[in-house]
């Protein structure tokens, strides 16, 4: 065997003739050269056919082989790793790992320079064109979608359509696609069954272990199924233990600490450690769908010396059987002067690059921007390993490129920053458990996690829901001294955190406001962008109102809003007034007058404003006022406001009739709306509008005293199937897209469902989940009613209390507060413990004078004798219950 180990290097070069390669020993001429095909498959095929025999011969001669990987696609690297019989003696990933997006081809068509190993760092920019999708990859995506979502989900249908677009699928009539789809569906079903068993009996129960062995035999095509199933069992079993440790409604002992956690408000330090973890579903690339809870990245920024007590190495929130243990860890963070920053997967730029790597780098970018600096500063980043990105892997190239990118924009600041990125195992840092607890809390849909997140107040400026990529573009524009273009500013105003003090979009908008006050010409540019939005076919009145409201806050003294802009601004103001419980009749009168003036000039915009006015009146229980808000459209032809808005008018009027108990009239109007929506040219828009209106129609039919049972069942089933499988799936789900169908199904089960159907839903109660926002309080109410009827009084009380607390949580407006009040009174009528929180009744009466206070007052005074369901019906009309 030779003493000096030959080092084989594969060089890839883009020339006028396309991509060429050469394989050479260090210090020797190339021994193999050639031209690569355009597709990845052709590259892999060439490597196998040309290189494999030559390398096998060198192996047979006893030579020791070492491979230094270039910064090419990871697929090529993995293919190279398998070429030599017996494997390479040494595999060096180090700085050659490509952990960011590919650099796109030069826009001018010029050739690129020689892409030698280490000759230039990888680009952090997203590619302008996506990486071509192969048939094999599309099949893999289809199986993942079916495994995560099930056969009938939108994501699975879309993945199947992609597969069927390939010639290979057309050649076999889609047979292979159907086999892959069936495998994904079966895997999905088997994992769901195991999760339910573990939540009900525990992971080590005999029935659970027996079911695991049977599932492994059935899912024979996936060698890693047992490992994946065991993770599912462990997580479900831990969730079961956490619920058992905290009987009663979800609670948390966490309270906001006295320390500051927004990174930009921390005191400077010469040395920092940033720990990064992720939670939720994060696919390897943007093509793969994300299952379950939305993926999120969290960073914990700790000054040195660390003000946190070391945790036990390997501490993991998912493995804790008592939620109070997670509370204690989060509370330690809240009490310490450490920074917290989080971004969501959906906030990342679209790209086929590895989404986990993209998210990690985006988070580091933001920490570097917000980091308080007072002189030379060093930042060490510890990232928990994931997949092929294992502990010890160097991200030197990514570090160098990031510092270069930052220094280009603010050279004086970032010349003083030292940055070191390292991948670590979960047990390598005694502080990693802290960021793990934060990521778990932000991602988990469990009631205890939701309570912990809410009480921590970390969503107020630390955990961001906005588009991180767009925010970075805006931040860099300001850093370069450039004002934001109008469209970019409009994107900032739309950010969900735009009004949260200390949040990144709020900070950026404050800079925009200052620029407008300094330069009236810039304010005029933004006004022109708002006018362009107003004149477009895709105008959104609520967004327009927020834009105008912002401009009004920094409007030059010699300017005034034109009537159309004032219409949008007043609509936004009216929405805010209603949300806080105020009733501003002057605003409503001015909006009505402006609508009359602008009706012929901008009918669609005026119609949208009137629909918003009707919604606000409905939320105040002023149903005659809601109908009056739409009076100008009563006999209008569909062409004037447009077919979609005309259908919405019919739907709104049908809802007003339903609130008033005029069921026959409501059905007629809702049917008219459904016919209008069926004529829309955009199938997706039509489907969404029809689904919502069909839900209203099903509720109207349920509330009609003379409606035949089979008709009620038919109307409900048109929205949500009532098969056992569908009821099981809905009982376990918590998706935002299905929450209103979930509420409709539960309402039906309580009032009209069979004992078998109710039993199917109750049998899944170990897997029930709850989220914030309407209609989750009502979902918890109907769960409580089902449980009470089944004799489970303690569980019923727990769910009802959760529903009341959800309705009364935060600043959700008087309507939800009234719903929470009625729900608590229903609990008293059921004979459950009367420990419900009660809102401020004086303020609530003032905000909702038209609400049905008669039966509510009787119940408050103990004079209501007609039972809980009657109180619910008289206190909360139509879809308020």
C-alpha positions in Angstrom: 0.0 0.0 0.0 1.3 3.4 -0.9 2.5 5.7 2.0 1.4 8.9 0.4 -2.4 8.8 0.1 -3.6 10.0 -3.3 -6.3 12.7 -3.0 -8.8 12.6 -5.8 -10.6 15.8 -6.6 -13.6 16.2 -8.9 -13.7 19.6 -10.5 -16.8 21.0 -12.2 -16.5 23.9 -14.6 -19.2 25.8 -16.6 -17.9 26.6 -20.1 -19.5 27.7 -23.4 -20.2 24.1 -24.2 -21.9 23.4 -20.9 -20.7 21.8 -17.7 -17.4 19.8 -17.8 -15.7 17.7 -15.2 -12.2 16.4 -14.5 -11.0 13.8 -12.0 -7.4 14.3 -10.9 -4.9 13.4 -8.3 -3.3 16.3 -6.4 -0.4 17.6 -8.3 -1.0 15.4 -11.3 -2.7 15.9 -14.7 -6.4 14.9 -15.0 -6.9 11.2 -15.5 -10.5 11.5 -16.6 -12.3 14.4 -18.3 -15.7 14.8 -20.0 -18.8 16.7 -20.4 -21.8 16.4 -18.0 -25.3 16.2 -19.3 -27.9 18.8 -18.5 -29.9 16.8 -16.0 -29.0 15.5 -12.6 -29.9 11.9 -13.7 -27.4 12.1 -16.6 -24.7 13.3 -14.3 -25.2 10.5 -11.8 -25.3 7.9 -14.7 -22.0 9.2 -16.1 -20.4 9.1 -12.7 -21.4 5.5 -12.2 -20.5 4.3 -15.7 -17.2 6.2 -16.1 -15.7 6.5 -12.6 -16.8 3.3 -10.9 -14.6 0.9 -13.0 -11.5 3.1 -12.7 -11.9 3.5 -8.9 -12.6 -0.2 -8.5 -9.3 -0.9 -10.3 -7.4 1.4 -8.0 -9.0 -0.2 -5.0 -8.0 -3.7 -6.4 -4.4 -2.4 -6.6 -4.4 -1.7 -2.9 -4.5 2.1 -3.2 -6.1 4.1 -0.4 -8.7 6.5 -1.7 -9.7 9.9 -0.2 -12.5 12.1 -1.7 -12.7 15.9 -1.2 -16.2 16.9 -2.0 -16.8 20.0 -4.1 -19.7 22.4 -3.5 -22.0 20.7 -5.9 -25.5 19.3 -5.3 -25.7 16.9 -2.3 -27.1 14.2 -4.6 -23.8 14.1 -6.5 -21.9 13.9 -3.3 -23.9 11.0 -2.0 -23.6 9.2 -5.4 -19.8 9.6 -5.3 -19.8 8.2 -1.8 -21.2 4.9 -3.1 -19.0 4.4 -6.2 -16.1 2.5 -4.6 -16.5 -1.1 -3.6 -16.1 -1.2 0.2 -16.5 2.6 0.4 -13.9 5.4 0.6 -11.3 5.1 3.3 -11.8 8.7 4.2 -14.7 11.0 3.5 -14.2 14.8 4.1 -17.3 16.9 4.2 -15.9 19.9 6.1 -16.1 23.2 4.3 -17.1 21.6 1.1 -20.7 21.0 2.3 -23.2 23.1 0.3 -25.7 24.2 2.9 -27.3 27.1 1.1 -29.2 27.7 -2.2 -27.5 27.2 -5.5 -26.2 30.3 -7.3 -28.2 30.9 -10.4 -26.5 31.3 -13.8 -25.2 34.7 -14.8 -28.1 36.7 -16.2 -25.9 38.0 -19.1 -25.2 34.6 -20.4 -21.4 34.9 -19.7 -19.5 31.8 -18.5 -18.8 31.4 -14.8 -15.4 31.1 -13.4 -13.9 27.7 -12.5 -15.8 26.4 -9.5 -12.8 24.9 -7.8 -13.2 23.5 -4.3 -13.1 26.4 -1.8 -12.5 29.0 -4.6 -15.7 31.0 -3.6 -18.2 30.6 -0.8 -21.8 29.5 -1.7 -24.4 32.1 -2.2 -27.1 32.7 0.3 -29.5 34.0 -2.3 -32.5 32.0 -3.5 -32.2 30.7 -7.0 -34.1 32.5 -9.7 -35.2 29.1 -11.2 -36.2 26.0 -9.2 -34.2 22.9 -9.4 -35.9 20.5 -12.0 -38.1 18.0 -10.4 -37.6 14.3 -11.3 -40.2 11.6 -11.6 -38.6 9.7 -8.7 -38.7 12.8 -6.5 -42.3 13.6 -7.4 -43.2 10.0 -6.4 -41.4 10.5 -3.1 -43.3 13.8 -2.5 -46.6 12.0 -3.3 -45.9 9.3 -0.7 -44.9 11.9 1.9 -48.1 14.0 1.3 -50.3 10.9 1.6 -48.4 9.8 4.7 -48.7 13.2 6.4 -52.2 14.3 5.2 -54.1 11.3 4.0 -55.6 10.4 0.5 -58.2 13.2 0.2 -56.2 16.2 1.4 -55.5 19.1 -1.0 -51.7 18.6 -0.7 -52.0 15.0 -1.7 -54.2 15.8 -4.7 -51.7 18.4 -5.8 -48.7 16.0 -5.4 -50.6 13.4 -7.4 -51.3 15.8 -10.2 -47.6 16.6 -10.4 -46.7 12.9 -10.7 -49.3 12.3 -13.4 -47.8 15.1 -15.5 -44.6 13.0 -16.1 -44.4 10.8 -19.3 -43.5 7.8 -17.1 -46.8 8.1 -15.3 -48.7 8.4 -18.6 -46.9 5.4 -19.9 -48.1 3.0 -17.1 -51.5 4.7 -16.7 -50.6 6.1 -13.3 -50.2 2.6 -11.8 -47.0 3.3 -10.0 -48.4 6.6 -8.7 -51.4 4.7 -7.3 -49.1 2.2 -5.6 -47.1 4.9 -4.0 -50.2 6.7 -2.9 -51.6 3.6 -1.3 -48.3 3.1 0.6 -48.4 6.7 1.9 -52.1 6.3 2.9 -51.4 3.0 4.7 -48.4 4.5 6.6 -50.6 7.5 7.6 -53.3 5.3 8.9 -50.9 3.0 10.8 -49.2 5.9 12.5 -52.5 7.5 13.4 -53.7 4.3 15.0 -50.5 3.9 17.0 -50.7 7.5 18.2 -54.3 7.0 19.5 -53.4 3.8 21.3 -50.4 5.4 23.0 -52.4 8.4 24.0 -55.1 6.1 25.4 -53.0 3.3 27.0 -49.3 4.4 26.9 -46.4 3.4 24.7 -45.5 0.3 26.7 -49.0 -1.1 27.1 -49.4 -4.7 25.7 -52.1 -3.6 23.2 -49.8 -0.8 21.9 -46.8 -3.0 21.5 -48.8 -5.7 19.8 -50.3 -3.1 17.4 -46.7 -1.9 16.7 -45.5 -5.3 15.6 -48.5 -5.8 13.4 -48.0 -2.3 11.8 -44.3 -3.1 11.1 -45.4 -6.2 9.3 -47.9 -4.3 7.2 -45.7 -1.4 6.3 -43.0 -3.7 4.9 -41.8 -1.3 2.2 -40.3 1.2 4.7 -37.3 -0.1 6.6 -37.3 2.9 8.9 -41.0 2.6 9.9 -40.3 1.0 13.3 -38.0 3.8 14.3 -40.5 6.4 13.1 -43.4 4.6 14.9 -41.4 4.4 18.1 -40.9 8.2 18.0 -44.6 8.6 17.5 -45.4 6.3 20.4 -42.9 8.1 22.7 -44.3 11.5 21.9 -47.9 10.4 22.3 -47.2 8.6 25.6 -45.4 11.7 27.0 -48.4 13.8 25.9 -50.7 11.4 27.8 -48.6 11.6 30.9 -48.6 15.4 30.7 -52.4 15.5 30.6 -52.7 13.1 33.5 -50.3 15.2 35.5 -52.4 18.3 35.1 -56.1 17.4 35.7 -58.6 20.1 34.8 -58.3 22.8 32.2 -55.0 23.6 30.6 -53.0 25.9 32.9 -49.5 27.2 33.2 -47.5 28.7 36.1 -45.4 30.8 33.7 -45.5 34.6 34.2 -43.6 37.3 32.3 -40.2 38.0 34.0 -38.7 41.3 34.7 -35.9 40.9 32.1 -35.9 42.2 28.5 -36.0 39.5 25.8 -36.1 41.5 22.6 -32.6 41.2 21.3 -32.2 44.8 20.2 -33.0 45.9 23.8 -30.4 43.8 25.6 -27.2 45.3 27.0 -24.1 44.8 24.8 -21.7 42.0 25.6 -18.3 41.1 24.1 -19.2 37.5 23.8 -22.5 35.8 23.1 -23.8 32.3 22.5 -26.8 31.7 20.2 -28.5 28.3 20.6 -30.9 27.3 17.8 -33.6 24.6 17.7 -36.6 24.0 15.6 -40.1 22.6 16.1 -43.0 21.4 14.0 -42.8 20.1 10.5 -39.9 21.2 8.4 -39.5 19.3 5.2 -36.1 19.0 3.5 -37.1 21.3 0.7 -39.9 23.5 -0.4 -41.4 20.9 -2.7 -42.2 18.6 0.2 -45.4 19.4 2.1 -45.2 20.2 5.8 -47.4 18.1 8.1 -48.9 18.9 11.5 -47.9 22.0 13.4 -46.3 24.7 11.4 -42.5 24.6 11.4 -40.7 27.2 13.4 -37.1 28.2 14.2 -36.1 29.6 17.6 -32.9 31.2 18.8 -31.9 31.8 22.4 -29.2 34.5 22.7 -27.1 34.2 25.9 -24.4 36.6 27.0 -21.2 35.3 28.6 -21.0 34.4 31.4 -24.3 32.7 31.0 -27.1 33.9 33.4 -28.8 30.5 33.1 -28.4 27.5 35.4 -27.1 24.4 33.4 -29.7 21.8 32.7 -29.2 18.1 32.6 -27.5 17.2 29.3 -30.0 15.9 26.8 -33.0 17.5 28.5 -35.9 17.4 26.0 -39.3 19.0 26.4 -41.0 16.3 24.3 -39.9 13.7 26.8 -41.2 15.5 29.9 -44.2 13.8 31.5 -45.2 16.8 33.6 -45.9 20.2 31.9 -44.8 21.9 35.1 -41.2 20.8 34.3 -41.4 22.7 31.0 -43.0 25.7 32.8 -40.0 25.8 35.1 -37.4 25.8 32.3 -39.3 28.5 30.3 -39.7 30.6 33.5 -35.9 30.5 34.0 -35.5 32.0 30.5 -38.1 34.7 31.3 -36.3 35.7 34.4 -32.9 36.0 32.8 -31.5 38.8 30.6 -31.3 36.7 27.5 -32.7 37.3 24.0 -35.4 35.3 22.2 -36.1 35.3 18.5 -38.3 33.1 16.4 -39.3 32.9 12.7 -41.8 30.6 11.0 -41.1 28.2 8.1 -43.7 30.0 6.0 -41.7 33.2 6.4 -38.7 31.8 4.4 -38.1 32.7 0.8 -39.4 30.1 -1.8 -36.6 27.8 -2.8 -35.8 24.1 -3.4 -32.8 24.4 -1.1 -32.8 22.6 2.2 -35.5 24.4 4.2 -33.9 23.6 7.6 -30.6 25.1 6.5 -32.3 28.1 5.0 -34.3 28.7 8.2 -31.2 28.4 10.4 -29.2 30.9 8.3 -32.1 33.3 8.1 -32.4 33.3 11.9 -28.7 33.9 12.3 -28.9 36.8 9.9 -31.6 38.4 12.0 -29.7 37.9 15.3 -26.7 39.6 13.7 -28.8 42.5 12.6 -30.4 43.0 16.0 -27.4 42.2 18.1 -26.4 45.1 20.5 -22.7 45.9 19.9 -20.3 48.2 21.6 -16.9 47.4 20.3 -15.5 44.0 19.3 -18.1 41.2 19.6 -17.9 37.5 19.1 -21.0 35.3 18.5 -20.8 31.5 18.8 -23.8 29.7 17.2 -24.7 26.2 18.4 -27.1 24.5 16.1 -28.7 21.1 17.0 -27.8 18.6 14.4 -30.4 17.3 12.0 -30.3 14.5 9.4 -27.1 14.5 7.3 -26.0 17.7 9.0 -24.2 16.1 11.9 -22.2 17.3 14.9 -18.7 18.4 13.9 -19.7 19.4 10.4 -18.1 22.8 9.5 -20.1 25.7 8.2 -17.1 27.8 7.5 -18.2 28.8 4.0 -21.6 29.8 5.2 -20.0 31.9 8.0 -17.7 33.7 5.6 -20.5 34.5 3.2 -22.8 35.7 5.9 -20.2 38.1 7.3 -19.3 39.3 3.8 -23.0 39.9 3.1 -23.5 41.9 6.3 -20.3 43.9 6.0 -21.3 45.0 2.5 -24.2 46.9 4.0 -22.8 48.1 7.3 -19.0 47.8 7.1 -18.2 49.7 10.3 -20.5 47.6 12.4 -19.8 44.1 11.1 -16.0 44.6 10.8 -16.1 44.2 14.6 -18.1 41.0 14.6 -16.6 37.5 14.9 -18.9 34.6 14.0 -18.5 30.9 14.6 -21.2 28.3 13.6 -21.1 24.8 15.0 -23.5 21.8 14.8 -23.9 20.0 18.1 -25.7 17.0 19.5 -28.6 17.7 21.9 -26.5 16.7 24.9 -23.4 18.7 23.9 -24.6 21.9 25.6 -26.1 22.2 29.1 -28.1 25.2 27.9 -29.7 23.5 24.8 -32.8 22.4 26.8 -33.8 26.0 27.2 -34.2 26.7 23.5 -35.7 23.2 23.1 -38.5 24.2 25.6 -39.1 27.4 23.7 -39.4 25.7 20.4 -41.7 23.0 21.8 -43.9 25.6 23.5 -44.3 27.7 20.3 -45.1 24.7 18.2 -47.2 22.4 20.3 -51.0 22.6 20.0 -51.5 21.1 23.5 -53.6 23.3 25.9 -50.8 23.5 28.5 -48.3 24.7 25.8 -50.8 27.3 24.4 -51.4 28.6 28.0 -47.6 28.8 28.6 -47.0 30.6 25.3 -49.7 33.1 26.0 -48.7 33.8 29.5 -45.0 34.2 28.5 -45.9 37.1 26.2 -43.0 36.1 23.9 -45.2 36.6 20.9 -45.1 40.3 21.7 -41.9 41.2 19.7 -39.8 38.0 20.1 -41.6 35.2 18.2 -42.4 36.5 14.7 -45.2 35.4 12.4 -44.2 37.8 9.6 -42.3 37.1 6.3 -38.7 37.1 7.5 -37.3 37.3 4.0 -39.3 40.4 3.0 -38.5 42.0 6.4 -34.8 41.4 5.7 -35.1 43.2 2.3 -36.7 46.2 4.0 -34.1 46.2 6.7 -31.2 46.2 4.2 -32.8 48.9 2.2 -32.8 51.2 5.3 -29.3 50.1 6.1 -28.2 51.3 2.7 -29.9 54.6 3.2 -32.6 53.9 0.6 -36.3 54.6 1.1 -38.7 51.7 0.7 -40.6 51.5 -2.5 -44.3 51.7 -2.2 -45.0 48.0 -2.8 -42.4 47.0 -0.2 -43.9 49.4 2.3 -47.4 47.9 1.6 -46.0 44.5 2.4 -44.7 45.8 5.7 -48.1 47.1 6.7 -49.6 43.7 5.9 -47.3 41.9 8.3 -49.1 40.3 11.3 -46.8 41.9 13.8 -47.0 45.4 12.3 -48.7 46.8 15.3 -46.7 44.9 18.0 -44.3 47.3 19.7 -40.7 46.1 19.4 -41.5 43.6 16.6 -39.3 43.9 13.5 -42.1 45.2 11.2 -43.1 47.7 13.9 -39.5 49.0 14.1 -39.3 49.3 10.3 -42.6 51.1 10.0 -41.4 53.6 12.6 -38.5 54.4 10.3 -40.9 54.8 7.4 -43.0 57.2 9.4 -40.0 59.2 10.4 -38.9 59.4 6.7 -42.4 60.6 5.7 -42.4 63.4 8.4 -39.0 64.5 7.1 -39.9 64.3 3.4 -43.4 65.1 2.2 -42.4 63.9 -1.3 -41.8 60.4 0.1 -45.2 60.4 1.7 -46.7 61.3 -1.7 -44.9 58.3 -3.2 -46.5 56.0 -0.7 -49.8 57.6 -1.4 -49.4 56.9 -5.1 -48.8 53.2 -4.2 -52.0 53.2 -2.2 -53.9 54.7 -5.1 -52.5 52.0 -7.4 -53.7 49.4 -5.0 -57.1 51.0 -4.9 -57.5 51.1 -8.6 -56.3 47.5 -9.1 -58.7 44.5 -9.6 -57.2 42.8 -6.5 -58.1 45.6 -4.1 -58.5 44.4 -0.4 -60.4 46.9 1.6 -59.0 45.9 5.0 -55.4 46.1 3.8 -56.2 49.3 2.0 -57.6 50.7 5.3 -54.5 49.8 7.2 -52.3 51.5 4.5 -54.4 54.7 4.6 -54.5 54.6 8.4 -50.7 54.5 8.4 -50.4 57.5 6.0 -52.9 59.5 8.1 -50.5 59.1 11.1 -47.7 61.0 9.2 -49.7 63.1 6.8 -48.3 66.6 6.0 -50.4 69.4 7.4 -51.3 70.7 4.0 -52.7 67.4 2.7 -56.2 65.8 3.0 -57.5 62.3 2.1 -59.5 62.0 -1.0 -63.0 60.5 -0.6 -62.1 56.9 -1.7 -59.1 56.8 0.6 -61.2 58.2 3.4 -63.7 55.5 2.8 -61.0 52.8 3.4 -59.6 54.7 6.4 -63.0 55.0 8.1 -63.7 51.4 7.5 -60.5 50.4 9.2 -61.3 52.8 12.1 -64.8 51.3 12.5 -63.4 47.8 12.7 -61.0 48.8 15.4 -63.7 50.6 17.3 -66.0 47.6 17.2 -63.1 45.3 18.3 -62.6 47.3 21.4 -66.3 47.4 22.3 -66.9 51.0 21.2 -70.0 52.0 19.1 -69.2 55.0 17.0 -72.4 56.0 15.2 -70.7 59.1 13.7 -68.2 56.9 11.8 -71.0 54.7 10.5 -73.0 57.7 9.3 -70.0 59.2 7.5 -69.3 55.8 5.8 -72.9 55.6 4.7 -72.7 59.1 3.2 -69.4 58.4 1.4 -70.9 55.1 0.0 -73.8 57.0 -1.5 -71.4 59.6 -3.0 -69.0 57.0 -4.4 -71.5 54.3 -5.5 -71.3 54.9 -9.2 -67.5 55.6 -9.2 -66.3 52.6 -7.3 -69.2 50.2 -6.7 -67.1 47.1 -5.7 -65.2 49.1 -3.1 -68.3 50.6 -1.7 -70.0 47.2 -1.6 -67.1 45.7 0.3 -67.3 48.6 2.8 -71.0 48.0 3.3 -70.4 44.3 3.8 -67.9 45.2 6.5 -70.4 47.6 8.1 -72.9 44.7 8.1 -70.5 42.4 9.8 -69.7 44.9 12.5 -73.4 45.5 13.1 -74.0 41.7 13.3 -71.2 41.4 15.9 -73.1 44.0 18.0 -76.3 41.9 17.7 -77.8 44.8 15.7 -79.3 42.6 13.0 -81.8 45.2 11.6 -78.8 47.6 11.4 -76.8 44.9 9.5 -79.5 44.6 6.9 -79.8 48.4 6.6 -76.1 48.6 5.9 -76.8 46.6 2.7 -80.0 48.3 1.7 -78.6 50.2 -1.3 -77.8 46.7 -2.8 -81.1 45.1 -2.3 -82.4 45.2 -5.9 -79.0 45.6 -7.6 -78.0 43.5 -10.6 -75.0 41.2 -10.1 -72.9 43.1 -12.7 -72.8 46.3 -10.7 -70.8 45.1 -7.6 -69.6 42.0 -9.4 -70.9 38.4 -9.2 -68.8 37.5 -6.1 -69.8 40.5 -4.1 -73.4 40.1 -5.2 -73.3 36.5 -3.9 -71.8 37.8 -0.6 -74.7 40.3 -0.3 -77.2 37.4 -0.6 -75.3 35.3 1.9 -75.1 38.2 4.4 -78.8 39.0 4.0 -79.6 35.2 4.5 -77.5 35.3 7.7 -79.4 38.3 9.0 -82.7 36.5 8.4 -81.3 33.4 10.2 -80.3 35.6 13.2 -83.9 36.9 13.3 -85.4 33.4 13.2 -86.7 33.8 9.6 -85.5 30.4 8.5 -87.4 30.0 5.2 -86.2 33.5 4.0 -82.7 32.6 5.1 -82.7 29.4 3.1 -83.9 31.2 0.0 -81.2 33.9 0.2 -78.4 31.4 0.9 -79.5 29.2 -2.0 -79.4 32.3 -4.2 -75.8 33.0 -3.0 -74.8 29.4 -3.7 -76.1 29.7 -7.3 -74.1 32.9 -7.8 -70.9 31.4 -6.4 -71.4 28.4 -8.7 -71.1 30.8 -11.7 -67.7 32.2 -10.7 -64.9 31.4 -13.2 -62.2 30.8 -10.5 -62.9 27.3 -9.2 -60.9 27.8 -6.0 -62.7 31.0 -5.1 -66.0 29.4 -5.9 -65.2 26.4 -3.7 -64.3 28.5 -0.7 -67.3 30.8 -1.0 -69.7 27.8 -1.5 -68.2 25.9 1.5 -68.7 28.8 3.9 -72.3 29.5 2.6 -73.2 25.8 2.7 -72.1 25.8 6.4 -74.6 28.7 7.1 -77.3 26.8 5.2 -76.7 23.6 7.2 -77.0 25.6 10.5 -80.2 27.3 9.3 -81.7 23.8 8.5 -80.6 22.5 11.9 -82.4 25.5 13.6 -85.6 25.1 11.6 -88.1 23.4 14.0 -90.0 21.6 11.2 -87.0 20.4 9.2 -87.0 16.6 8.5 -84.0 14.8 10.2 -82.9 13.4 6.8 -82.7 16.9 5.3 -80.7 18.2 8.3 -78.3 15.2 7.9 -78.0 15.8 4.1 -77.1 19.5 4.5 -74.5 18.8 7.2 -73.0 15.9 5.2 -72.6 18.2 2.2 -70.0 20.2 4.2 -68.5 17.5 6.4 -69.0 13.7 5.8 -70.6 11.9 8.8 -68.9 8.5 8.3 -67.1 7.0 11.2 -63.7 7.6 9.5 -64.5 11.3 8.9 -65.7 11.8 12.5 -62.5 10.1 13.8 -60.3 12.3 11.6 -62.1 15.5 12.6 -62.0 14.6 16.2 -58.2 14.3 16.1 -57.6 17.4 13.9 -57.0 21.0 14.7 -56.4 22.5 11.3 -57.4 26.1 10.7 -59.1 25.1 7.4 -61.4 22.6 9.0 -62.3 24.4 12.3 -65.7 25.7 11.1 -66.6 22.3 9.7 -65.5 20.8 13.0 -67.9 23.1 14.8 -70.7 22.3 12.5 -70.2 18.6 12.9 -70.1 18.8 16.7 -73.2 21.0 16.8 -75.0 18.3 14.7 -73.8 15.5 16.9 -75.1 17.2 20.1 -78.5 18.1 18.6 -79.2 15.4 16.0 -76.4 12.8 16.0 -76.9 9.1 16.7 -75.5 7.5 19.8 -73.0 5.6 17.6 -71.8 8.8 16.0 -71.4 10.5 19.3 -69.6 7.4 20.6 -67.1 7.5 17.7 -66.2 11.2 18.5 -66.0 10.5 22.3 -63.7 7.5 21.7 -61.1 9.9 20.3 -61.0 12.3 23.2 -57.5 11.3 24.1 -56.5 12.8 20.8 -58.7 16.0 21.0 -56.8 19.2 20.5 -57.7 22.8 21.0 -56.5 26.1 19.4 -57.0 29.8 20.0 -59.6 31.9 18.3 -63.2 31.5 17.1 -64.9 28.9 16.9 -62.7 26.9 19.3 -64.6 28.1 22.4 -67.8 26.7 20.9 -66.0 23.4 19.9 -65.0 23.0 23.6 -68.6 23.8 24.6 -70.1 21.0 22.4 -67.4 18.6 23.6 -68.5 19.4 27.1 -72.1 18.7 26.3 -71.3 15.4 24.7 -69.2 14.4 27.8 -71.9 15.5 30.2 -74.5 13.4 28.4 -72.0 10.4 28.6 -71.7 10.9 32.4 -68.1 12.3 32.3 -68.9 15.3 34.5 -65.3 16.2 35.4 -64.1 16.1 31.8 -67.1 18.1 30.8 -66.3 20.8 33.4 -62.7 20.9 32.2 -63.6 21.4 28.5 -66.2 24.0 29.3 -63.9 26.0 31.4 -61.3 25.8 28.7 -63.9 27.2 26.2 -64.9 30.0 28.5 -61.3 31.0 29.1 -60.5 30.9 25.3 -63.5 33.2 24.7 -62.5 35.7 27.4 -58.7 35.6 26.7 -57.0 38.8 25.7 -58.6 41.6 23.7 -60.9 39.6 21.4 -63.8 42.1 21.5 -67.2 42.1 23.2 -68.9 39.4 21.0 -66.6 36.6 22.1 -66.8 37.9 25.7 -70.6 37.6 25.5 -70.2 34.1 24.1 -68.0 33.2 27.0 -70.5 34.5 29.5 -73.3 32.5 28.0 -71.1 29.3 27.9 -70.4 29.7 31.6 -74.1 30.1 32.4 -74.8 26.9 30.4 -72.3 25.1 32.6 -74.2 26.3 35.7 -77.4 25.0 34.1 -75.7 21.6 33.6 -74.9 21.5 37.3 -71.2 21.8 36.8 -69.0 23.7 39.3 -69.6 27.4 39.0 -66.0 28.5 38.8 -66.2 30.3 35.5 -64.6 33.7 35.0 -67.2 36.5 34.4 -66.5 39.5 32.2 -67.2 43.1 33.2 -71.0 43.1 32.8 -71.4 46.9 32.9 -68.9 47.3 30.1 -70.3 44.4 28.1 -73.9 45.8 28.3 -72.7 49.1 27.1 -70.8 47.6 24.1 -73.7 45.2 23.2 -77.0 46.9 24.0 -78.9 44.9 21.4 -77.7 41.5 22.8 -80.5 39.2 24.2 -79.9 40.3 27.8 -83.3 39.0 29.0 -82.6 35.3 29.3 -79.0 36.1 30.3 -80.1 38.2 33.2 -82.5 35.5 34.3 -79.7 33.0 34.3 -77.4 35.3 36.2 -80.0 35.8 38.9 -80.8 32.1 39.0 -84.3 32.5 37.5 -83.8 30.5 34.3 -85.7 27.2 34.4 -85.8 26.0 30.8 -82.5 24.2 30.8 -79.0 24.6 29.3 -79.8 24.0 25.6 -82.7 26.5 25.7 -80.5 29.1 27.3 -77.9 28.5 24.6 -80.5 28.9 21.9 -82.0 32.1 23.3 -78.7 33.6 24.3 -76.7 32.9 21.2 -78.6 32.9 17.9 -77.7 31.2 14.6 -73.9 30.6 14.2 -73.0 32.5 17.4 -73.6 29.1 19.1 
